Amino acid sequence: MEINDCVAVVTGGATGIGRALVERFYKEGASGLVVADLDMAGAKEVAKAVGGLAVECDVSDESAVSGLVSTAVEKFGRIDLMVSNAGYVTVGALEAPDEELKKMFDVHVMAHLWAARHSIPHMVEAGGGYLLNTASAAGLLTQLGSLHYSVTKHAAISLSEFLSISYREHGIKVSVLCPQSVETDILQNSPTRELLSEGTSNPAAVDGVLTPEEVAQSVIEGVREEKFHILPHPEVSEYSRRKSDDIDRWLAGMHRFQQKLFPAGESPSDWLIS
């Protein structure tokens, strides 16, 4: 798929990866851009710069996602690319509140489901379309220090696999974006940011921290080739292969990695990935 002349909707579009995607889609010649975010002021700023439309949207609310899709179709006549990108992180393991998990599941999983549910009918009517769901390398591997992030990102990838298989015959293509560490404000926006410790290690940064613009470049390449996994950090492909080849060895290796990162008495909940 080429971005030129396409109509794209991006949730979480006011900052970070979402903003970089909107700006890159504009440079690639997108004919219509919808910037959706809870931060309406930020969404308006981004939309104004690219001649797009800003929509306030809480992706944890199905009616809001449905309204976003309807607004985009009403404005531009179609949706070619639906980017379900909004997300956040928390820290914690078994002690973390169940309500936190349920809320994160809505944002990281149900939001993708609702975006697909409400955009696919319009795409099928138009002859096809593309879904790009932002997950994380944590969904292919795991996230030390954040049970809820690991669980929901795994579920996001599983959902994306189902969508790719089930709607391919209707002309729907699906990609899932799985970066490691990226320079965004996701940590500052974490509901559990007070639990973070300055100077602690970030396991996701082991292969480098990318800029949102670098991630956007990977997305352009991945969507052009219609790859299911878009991996801005190419090392993730090898890690995933090792996990698949020998899960017991991989689990033991991850445990050793955790022990290496943490001095005695530190908790894995002291740091996160983006």
DRENDO-728094 format. One record per residue (C-alpha): residue number from 1; residue in one letter; x negated, y, z negated. Coordinates in Angstrom, 1 decimal, padded with zeros to 4 digits. Layout:
# DRENDO-728094
n->NUM&res->A&c1->X&c2->Y&c3->Z
...
END
This chain:
# DRENDO-728094
n->1&res->M&c1->000.0&c2->000.0&c3->000.0
n->2&res->E&c1->-001.2&c2->003.5&c3->000.8
n->3&res->I&c1->-000.3&c2->006.4&c3->-001.4
n->4&res->N&c1->000.0&c2->008.8&c3->001.5
n->5&res->D&c1->003.7&c2->009.9&c3->002.0
n->6&res->C&c1->004.9&c2->007.8&c3->-000.9
n->7&res->V&c1->007.2&c2->008.9&c3->-003.7
n->8&res->A&c1->005.8&c2->008.0&c3->-007.1
n->9&res->V&c1->007.1&c2->008.1&c3->-010.6
n->10&res->V&c1->004.6&c2->008.1&c3->-013.5
n->11&res->T&c1->005.6&c2->007.7&c3->-017.2
n->12&res->G&c1->003.1&c2->009.0&c3->-019.7
n->13&res->G&c1->002.1&c2->011.4&c3->-017.0
n->14&res->A&c1->001.3&c2->014.5&c3->-019.1
n->15&res->T&c1->-002.1&c2->013.3&c3->-020.3
n->16&res->G&c1->-004.9&c2->010.7&c3->-019.9
n->17&res->I&c1->-004.6&c2->007.9&c3->-017.3
n->18&res->G&c1->-001.1&c2->009.0&c3->-016.4
n->19&res->R&c1->-002.1&c2->012.6&c3->-015.6
n->20&res->A&c1->-005.2&c2->011.4&c3->-013.6
n->21&res->L&c1->-002.9&c2->009.1&c3->-011.6
n->22&res->V&c1->-000.5&c2->011.9&c3->-010.8
n->23&res->E&c1->-003.4&c2->014.2&c3->-009.7
n->24&res->R&c1->-005.0&c2->011.5&c3->-007.6
n->25&res->F&c1->-001.7&c2->010.6&c3->-005.9
n->26&res->Y&c1->-001.3&c2->014.2&c3->-005.0
n->27&res->K&c1->-004.8&c2->014.3&c3->-003.4
n->28&res->E&c1->-003.9&c2->011.1&c3->-001.6
n->29&res->G&c1->-001.0&c2->012.8&c3->000.1
n->30&res->A&c1->002.0&c2->011.5&c3->-002.0
n->31&res->S&c1->005.2&c2->013.2&c3->-000.7
n->32&res->G&c1->007.0&c2->013.3&c3->-004.0
n->33&res->L&c1->005.8&c2->013.0&c3->-007.6
n->34&res->V&c1->007.8&c2->012.7&c3->-010.8
n->35&res->V&c1->005.9&c2->013.3&c3->-014.0
n->36&res->A&c1->007.7&c2->011.8&c3->-017.0
n->37&res->D&c1->006.7&c2->012.2&c3->-020.6
n->38&res->L&c1->008.0&c2->012.9&c3->-024.1
n->39&res->D&c1->005.7&c2->016.0&c3->-024.0
n->40&res->M&c1->007.8&c2->018.1&c3->-021.7
n->41&res->A&c1->005.5&c2->021.1&c3->-021.8
n->42&res->G&c1->002.6&c2->018.9&c3->-020.7
n->43&res->A&c1->004.7&c2->017.2&c3->-018.0
n->44&res->K&c1->005.7&c2->020.6&c3->-016.6
n->45&res->E&c1->002.1&c2->021.7&c3->-016.5
n->46&res->V&c1->001.0&c2->018.7&c3->-014.5
n->47&res->A&c1->004.1&c2->018.7&c3->-012.2
n->48&res->K&c1->003.6&c2->022.4&c3->-011.4
n->49&res->A&c1->000.0&c2->021.8&c3->-010.3
n->50&res->V&c1->001.1&c2->019.1&c3->-007.9
n->51&res->G&c1->004.4&c2->020.5&c3->-006.7
n->52&res->G&c1->006.3&c2->017.7&c3->-008.5
n->53&res->L&c1->009.2&c2->017.2&c3->-010.8
n->54&res->A&c1->008.8&c2->017.0&c3->-014.6
n->55&res->V&c1->011.3&c2->014.8&c3->-016.6
n->56&res->E&c1->011.4&c2->014.4&c3->-020.3
n->57&res->C&c1->011.6&c2->010.7&c3->-021.0
n->58&res->D&c1->011.4&c2->008.4&c3->-024.1
n->59&res->V&c1->010.5&c2->005.1&c3->-022.5
n->60&res->S&c1->011.7&c2->003.2&c3->-025.6
n->61&res->D&c1->015.2&c2->004.2&c3->-024.6
n->62&res->E&c1->016.7&c2->002.3&c3->-021.7
n->63&res->S&c1->019.2&c2->005.0&c3->-020.9
n->64&res->A&c1->016.3&c2->007.5&c3->-020.6
n->65&res->V&c1->014.4&c2->005.2&c3->-018.2
n->66&res->S&c1->017.6&c2->004.7&c3->-016.2
n->67&res->G&c1->018.1&c2->008.4&c3->-016.1
n->68&res->L&c1->014.5&c2->009.0&c3->-015.0
n->69&res->V&c1->015.0&c2->006.6&c3->-012.0
n->70&res->S&c1->018.3&c2->008.2&c3->-011.1
n->71&res->T&c1->016.8&c2->011.7&c3->-011.2
n->72&res->A&c1->013.9&c2->010.7&c3->-009.0
n->73&res->V&c1->016.1&c2->009.1&c3->-006.4
n->74&res->E&c1->018.4&c2->012.1&c3->-006.4
n->75&res->K&c1->015.5&c2->014.4&c3->-006.0
n->76&res->F&c1->013.4&c2->012.5&c3->-003.4
n->77&res->G&c1->015.9&c2->010.0&c3->-001.9
n->78&res->R&c1->013.8&c2->006.9&c3->-002.9
n->79&res->I&c1->011.0&c2->005.5&c3->-005.2
n->80&res->D&c1->008.1&c2->003.8&c3->-003.5
n->81&res->L&c1->005.9&c2->003.4&c3->-006.5
n->82&res->M&c1->007.1&c2->003.1&c3->-010.1
n->83&res->V&c1->004.2&c2->003.5&c3->-012.6
n->84&res->S&c1->005.2&c2->002.4&c3->-016.1
n->85&res->N&c1->002.2&c2->003.8&c3->-018.0
n->86&res->A&c1->003.3&c2->005.2&c3->-021.4
n->87&res->G&c1->001.6&c2->003.5&c3->-024.4
n->88&res->Y&c1->000.0&c2->004.0&c3->-027.8
n->89&res->V&c1->-002.0&c2->002.0&c3->-030.4
n->90&res->T&c1->-001.8&c2->001.1&c3->-034.1
n->91&res->V&c1->-004.2&c2->-000.7&c3->-036.4
n->92&res->G&c1->-003.4&c2->-003.7&c3->-038.6
n->93&res->A&c1->-003.0&c2->-007.4&c3->-038.8
n->94&res->L&c1->-000.4&c2->-009.5&c3->-040.7
n->95&res->E&c1->000.2&c2->-006.8&c3->-043.2
n->96&res->A&c1->001.3&c2->-004.3&c3->-040.5
n->97&res->P&c1->005.1&c2->-003.5&c3->-040.7
n->98&res->D&c1->007.4&c2->-005.6&c3->-038.4
n->99&res->E&c1->009.2&c2->-002.4&c3->-037.4
n->100&res->E&c1->005.9&c2->-001.1&c3->-035.9
n->101&res->L&c1->005.7&c2->-004.2&c3->-033.7
n->102&res->K&c1->009.3&c2->-003.8&c3->-032.6
n->103&res->K&c1->008.8&c2->-000.2&c3->-031.7
n->104&res->M&c1->005.6&c2->-000.9&c3->-029.8
n->105&res->F&c1->007.3&c2->-003.8&c3->-028.0
n->106&res->D&c1->009.9&c2->-001.3&c3->-026.7
n->107&res->V&c1->007.2&c2->001.0&c3->-025.3
n->108&res->H&c1->004.7&c2->-001.6&c3->-024.0
n->109&res->V&c1->007.1&c2->-004.3&c3->-022.7
n->110&res->M&c1->010.8&c2->-003.3&c3->-022.6
n->111&res->A&c1->009.8&c2->000.0&c3->-020.9
n->112&res->H&c1->008.3&c2->-002.0&c3->-018.0
n->113&res->L&c1->011.4&c2->-004.2&c3->-017.9
n->114&res->W&c1->013.7&c2->-001.3&c3->-017.8
n->115&res->A&c1->011.6&c2->000.5&c3->-015.2
n->116&res->A&c1->011.8&c2->-002.6&c3->-013.0
n->117&res->R&c1->015.5&c2->-003.2&c3->-013.7
n->118&res->H&c1->016.6&c2->000.3&c3->-012.6
n->119&res->S&c1->014.1&c2->001.0&c3->-009.8
n->120&res->I&c1->014.0&c2->-002.4&c3->-008.0
n->121&res->P&c1->017.6&c2->-002.1&c3->-006.6
n->122&res->H&c1->016.7&c2->001.2&c3->-005.0
n->123&res->M&c1->013.5&c2->-000.2&c3->-003.7
n->124&res->V&c1->015.2&c2->-003.3&c3->-002.2
n->125&res->E&c1->017.8&c2->-001.1&c3->-000.5
n->126&res->A&c1->014.9&c2->000.9&c3->001.0
n->127&res->G&c1->013.1&c2->-002.2&c3->002.2
n->128&res->G&c1->010.6&c2->-002.7&c3->-000.6
n->129&res->G&c1->008.5&c2->-001.0&c3->-003.2
n->130&res->Y&c1->005.7&c2->-001.2&c3->-005.7
n->131&res->L&c1->005.5&c2->-001.6&c3->-009.5
n->132&res->L&c1->002.4&c2->-000.6&c3->-011.4
n->133&res->N&c1->002.4&c2->-001.5&c3->-015.1
n->134&res->T&c1->-000.3&c2->-000.3&c3->-017.4
n->135&res->A&c1->-001.3&c2->-003.0&c3->-019.8
n->136&res->S&c1->-004.9&c2->-003.4&c3->-021.1
n->137&res->A&c1->-007.9&c2->-005.8&c3->-021.1
n->138&res->A&c1->-006.5&c2->-006.6&c3->-024.5
n->139&res->G&c1->-003.6&c2->-008.4&c3->-022.8
n->140&res->L&c1->-006.0&c2->-010.7&c3->-020.9
n->141&res->L&c1->-008.4&c2->-011.1&c3->-023.9
n->142&res->T&c1->-007.4&c2->-009.8&c3->-027.3
n->143&res->Q&c1->-007.7&c2->-006.7&c3->-029.5
n->144&res->L&c1->-009.7&c2->-007.0&c3->-032.6
n->145&res->G&c1->-008.1&c2->-004.9&c3->-035.3
n->146&res->S&c1->-004.6&c2->-004.5&c3->-033.8
n->147&res->L&c1->-002.3&c2->-007.5&c3->-033.9
n->148&res->H&c1->000.6&c2->-005.5&c3->-032.4
n->149&res->Y&c1->-001.4&c2->-004.1&c3->-029.5
n->150&res->S&c1->-002.7&c2->-007.5&c3->-028.6
n->151&res->V&c1->000.8&c2->-009.2&c3->-028.7
n->152&res->T&c1->002.6&c2->-006.5&c3->-026.7
n->153&res->K&c1->-000.1&c2->-006.1&c3->-024.1
n->154&res->H&c1->-000.1&c2->-009.9&c3->-023.5
n->155&res->A&c1->003.6&c2->-009.7&c3->-023.1
n->156&res->A&c1->003.3&c2->-006.8&c3->-020.7
n->157&res->I&c1->001.1&c2->-008.9&c3->-018.4
n->158&res->S&c1->003.4&c2->-012.0&c3->-018.7
n->159&res->L&c1->006.4&c2->-009.8&c3->-017.7
n->160&res->S&c1->004.5&c2->-008.4&c3->-014.7
n->161&res->E&c1->003.6&c2->-012.0&c3->-013.6
n->162&res->F&c1->007.3&c2->-012.9&c3->-013.7
n->163&res->L&c1->008.3&c2->-009.8&c3->-011.7
n->164&res->S&c1->005.6&c2->-010.5&c3->-009.1
n->165&res->I&c1->006.8&c2->-014.0&c3->-008.6
n->166&res->S&c1->010.6&c2->-013.4&c3->-008.7
n->167&res->Y&c1->010.9&c2->-010.3&c3->-006.6
n->168&res->R&c1->008.2&c2->-010.8&c3->-003.9
n->169&res->E&c1->010.7&c2->-012.1&c3->-001.4
n->170&res->H&c1->012.6&c2->-008.8&c3->-001.8
n->171&res->G&c1->009.6&c2->-006.8&c3->-000.7
n->172&res->I&c1->008.5&c2->-005.9&c3->-004.3
n->173&res->K&c1->004.8&c2->-005.8&c3->-005.0
n->174&res->V&c1->003.4&c2->-005.7&c3->-008.5
n->175&res->S&c1->000.1&c2->-004.7&c3->-010.1
n->176&res->V&c1->-001.0&c2->-004.6&c3->-013.7
n->177&res->L&c1->-003.7&c2->-002.2&c3->-014.9
n->178&res->C&c1->-006.0&c2->-003.7&c3->-017.5
n->179&res->P&c1->-008.8&c2->-001.3&c3->-018.5
n->180&res->Q&c1->-011.0&c2->-001.5&c3->-021.6
n->181&res->S&c1->-012.1&c2->001.8&c3->-023.2
n->182&res->V&c1->-011.0&c2->005.0&c3->-021.5
n->183&res->E&c1->-011.6&c2->008.7&c3->-022.5
n->184&res->T&c1->-008.0&c2->009.6&c3->-023.5
n->185&res->D&c1->-006.2&c2->010.9&c3->-026.6
n->186&res->I&c1->-004.6&c2->007.6&c3->-027.4
n->187&res->L&c1->-006.4&c2->007.3&c3->-030.7
n->188&res->Q&c1->-005.5&c2->010.8&c3->-031.8
n->189&res->N&c1->-001.9&c2->010.0&c3->-031.0
n->190&res->S&c1->-001.8&c2->006.8&c3->-032.9
n->191&res->P&c1->000.8&c2->006.6&c3->-035.7
n->192&res->T&c1->-001.9&c2->005.0&c3->-037.8
n->193&res->R&c1->-004.7&c2->007.4&c3->-036.9
n->194&res->E&c1->-005.3&c2->008.1&c3->-040.6
n->195&res->L&c1->-006.6&c2->004.5&c3->-041.0
n->196&res->L&c1->-009.4&c2->005.1&c3->-038.4
n->197&res->S&c1->-012.9&c2->005.6&c3->-039.8
n->198&res->E&c1->-015.3&c2->008.0&c3->-038.2
n->199&res->G&c1->-018.4&c2->006.4&c3->-036.7
n->200&res->T&c1->-017.0&c2->002.9&c3->-036.6
n->201&res->S&c1->-017.6&c2->000.6&c3->-033.6
n->202&res->N&c1->-015.2&c2->000.4&c3->-030.8
n->203&res->P&c1->-015.3&c2->-003.2&c3->-029.4
n->204&res->A&c1->-013.7&c2->-002.1&c3->-026.1
n->205&res->A&c1->-016.5&c2->000.3&c3->-025.4
n->206&res->V&c1->-019.1&c2->-002.6&c3->-025.1
n->207&res->D&c1->-019.0&c2->-002.2&c3->-021.3
n->208&res->G&c1->-018.8&c2->001.6&c3->-021.2
n->209&res->V&c1->-016.1&c2->004.2&c3->-021.6
n->210&res->L&c1->-014.5&c2->005.3&c3->-018.3
n->211&res->T&c1->-012.9&c2->008.6&c3->-017.5
n->212&res->P&c1->-009.2&c2->008.7&c3->-016.5
n->213&res->E&c1->-010.3&c2->009.8&c3->-013.1
n->214&res->E&c1->-012.5&c2->006.6&c3->-012.7
n->215&res->V&c1->-009.5&c2->004.5&c3->-013.7
n->216&res->A&c1->-007.4&c2->006.3&c3->-011.1
n->217&res->Q&c1->-010.0&c2->005.5&c3->-008.4
n->218&res->S&c1->-009.7&c2->001.8&c3->-009.4
n->219&res->V&c1->-005.9&c2->002.1&c3->-009.1
n->220&res->I&c1->-006.1&c2->003.5&c3->-005.6
n->221&res->E&c1->-008.4&c2->000.7&c3->-004.5
n->222&res->G&c1->-006.3&c2->-002.0&c3->-006.3
n->223&res->V&c1->-003.0&c2->-000.8&c3->-004.9
n->224&res->R&c1->-004.5&c2->-000.5&c3->-001.4
n->225&res->E&c1->-005.5&c2->-004.1&c3->-001.6
n->226&res->E&c1->-002.3&c2->-005.1&c3->-003.5
n->227&res->K&c1->-004.2&c2->-006.8&c3->-006.2
n->228&res->F&c1->-002.2&c2->-008.1&c3->-009.2
n->229&res->H&c1->-005.0&c2->-007.5&c3->-011.8
n->230&res->I&c1->-006.5&c2->-004.0&c3->-011.5
n->231&res->L&c1->-009.7&c2->-004.1&c3->-013.6
n->232&res->P&c1->-011.5&c2->-000.8&c3->-013.9
n->233&res->H&c1->-014.1&c2->-002.6&c3->-016.0
n->234&res->P&c1->-015.1&c2->-005.5&c3->-013.7
n->235&res->E&c1->-016.7&c2->-007.5&c3->-016.6
n->236&res->V&c1->-013.2&c2->-008.3&c3->-017.8
n->237&res->S&c1->-012.7&c2->-010.7&c3->-014.9
n->238&res->E&c1->-015.7&c2->-012.8&c3->-016.1
n->239&res->Y&c1->-014.5&c2->-012.7&c3->-019.7
n->240&res->S&c1->-011.1&c2->-013.8&c3->-018.7
n->241&res->R&c1->-012.6&c2->-016.7&c3->-016.7
n->242&res->R&c1->-014.6&c2->-017.8&c3->-019.7
n->243&res->K&c1->-011.5&c2->-017.8&c3->-021.8
n->244&res->S&c1->-009.7&c2->-019.9&c3->-019.3
n->245&res->D&c1->-012.5&c2->-022.3&c3->-018.9
n->246&res->D&c1->-013.1&c2->-023.1&c3->-022.6
n->247&res->I&c1->-010.7&c2->-021.4&c3->-025.0
n->248&res->D&c1->-012.3&c2->-022.9&c3->-028.1
n->249&res->R&c1->-015.8&c2->-021.6&c3->-027.1
n->250&res->W&c1->-014.3&c2->-018.3&c3->-026.3
n->251&res->L&c1->-012.5&c2->-018.0&c3->-029.7
n->252&res->A&c1->-015.7&c2->-018.9&c3->-031.5
n->253&res->G&c1->-017.6&c2->-016.3&c3->-029.5
n->254&res->M&c1->-015.0&c2->-013.6&c3->-030.3
n->255&res->H&c1->-015.3&c2->-014.4&c3->-034.0
n->256&res->R&c1->-019.1&c2->-014.0&c3->-033.8
n->257&res->F&c1->-018.6&c2->-010.8&c3->-031.9
n->258&res->Q&c1->-016.3&c2->-009.5&c3->-034.7
n->259&res->Q&c1->-018.8&c2->-010.5&c3->-037.4
n->260&res->K&c1->-021.6&c2->-008.7&c3->-035.5
n->261&res->L&c1->-019.6&c2->-005.5&c3->-035.2
n->262&res->F&c1->-018.6&c2->-005.3&c3->-038.8
n->263&res->P&c1->-020.9&c2->-004.7&c3->-041.7
n->264&res->A&c1->-020.0&c2->-006.6&c3->-044.9
n->265&res->G&c1->-016.7&c2->-005.3&c3->-046.3
n->266&res->E&c1->-015.5&c2->-003.5&c3->-043.2
n->267&res->S&c1->-012.2&c2->-004.5&c3->-041.6
n->268&res->P&c1->-011.4&c2->-005.0&c3->-037.9
n->269&res->S&c1->-008.6&c2->-002.6&c3->-038.5
n->270&res->D&c1->-011.1&c2->000.2&c3->-038.7
n->271&res->W&c1->-011.3&c2->000.7&c3->-035.0
n->272&res->L&c1->-009.3&c2->000.2&c3->-031.8
n->273&res->I&c1->-009.4&c2->000.1&c3->-028.0
n->274&res->S&c1->-007.7&c2->002.6&c3->-025.7
END
